[in-house]
Amino acid sequence: MGDDRQEELLAIYKLHAELADRVSQRREEVNRLYVCLLTGVSVLFAAFLRYGTGSIPVKTILGAGGVLGALLSASWYIVIRSYRQLNSGKFDALHELEAKLAYPFFKREWELLEEGRKRSRYWKLTVVETGLPLGFFALSVISIVVALTVY
């Protein structure tokens, strides 16, 4: 009976580890989507500024591009936080399962990385990841400020 229980736990563990990996893959795909969207918005509004849009003032183009960029950036940041929370829960569950198995692989790996407390040892992915939406957000706000003050 004990061996059956261990096999069942191991099967659950493998499934849960695979699901955690899938969440990470979806997160990467979402990041690519947002980079493409924000790059596309930037290129579109840059083209409008370069080649003109007829009767639409530059102020309106800059402001609209800034607002759209800021909204997309904020949305992206929220999605990253949501994925971080989801992964955190998944790894907490994996750690619970590991306590019942012979070797706590993910828990040990996290200990070896000093739980992300020292950047010289490990940079948490979400810290790096959130830099892009924050950068795009800052550029969007600058665009809005320029639209409101310069033009």
C-alpha positions, -999 to 999 in steps of 0.1 A, spaced: 0 0 0 29 24 8 45 19 -26 11 26 -43 8 58 -24 43 69 -33 36 61 -70 4 81 -68 21 111 -52 49 109 -78 24 108 -107 6 139 -92 40 156 -87 50 150 -123 16 163 -136 18 194 -114 54 201 -125 43 198 -161 14 222 -154 38 247 -138 60 245 -169 30 251 -192 21 283 -171 56 295 -177 53 288 -215 20 307 -216 36 336 -197 64 337 -223 38 338 -251 19 366 -235 51 386 -231 58 382 -268 23 393 -276 26 425 -255 61 433 -270 46 429 -305 15 450 -297 35 478 -281 62 478 -308 34 479 -334 17 508 -317 50 526 -315 58 521 -352 23 531 -362 23 564 -343 59 571 -354 48 567 -390 19 590 -383 43 616 -369 67 612 -397 44 611 -427 14 630 -412 -22 621 -409 -38 650 -427 -58 672 -404 -51 654 -372 -28 675 -350 5 661 -337 -7 667 -302 -36 643 -307 -13 616 -322 12 619 -294 -15 619 -268 -35 590 -283 -3 569 -287 8 577 -251 -26 567 -237 -28 535 -257 8 526 -248 2 533 -211 -30 512 -211 -12 483 -228 18 486 -205 -3 487 -173 -23 457 -186 9 438 -193 23 446 -158 -9 432 -142 -7 400 -163 29 395 -153 19 399 -116 -10 375 -121 13 348 -136 38 354 -108 11 347 -82 -1 317 -101 34 302 -103 40 310 -67 9 289 -57 19 261 -80 54 259 -65 40 261 -30 19 230 -39 49 213 -54 69 219 -22 41 203 -2 42 173 -25 80 171 -23 79 168 15 63 134 9 88 123 -17 123 110 -15 140 142 -28 126 178 -27 141 189 -61 124 223 -65 126 232 -29 164 223 -29 169 242 -61 153 273 -46 174 269 -14 206 268 -36 195 300 -53 191 315 -18 154 320 -26 162 349 -49 174 372 -21 208 378 -36 209 392 -71 245 380 -75 231 344 -72 198 347 -90 176 374 -105 139 367 -101 124 364 -135 95 387 -127 119 415 -116 135 414 -150 102 409 -168 85 438 -153 112 462 -165 98 461 -201 62 472 -193 75 498 -169 99 511 -196 71 513 -221 48 529 -196 74 556 -189 78 563 -226 40 565 -229 38 590 -201 66 611 -216 46 611 -249 15 623 -231 35 650 -212 50 662 -245 16 663 -262 2 683 -233 31 708 -228 50 712 -261 22 712 -287 
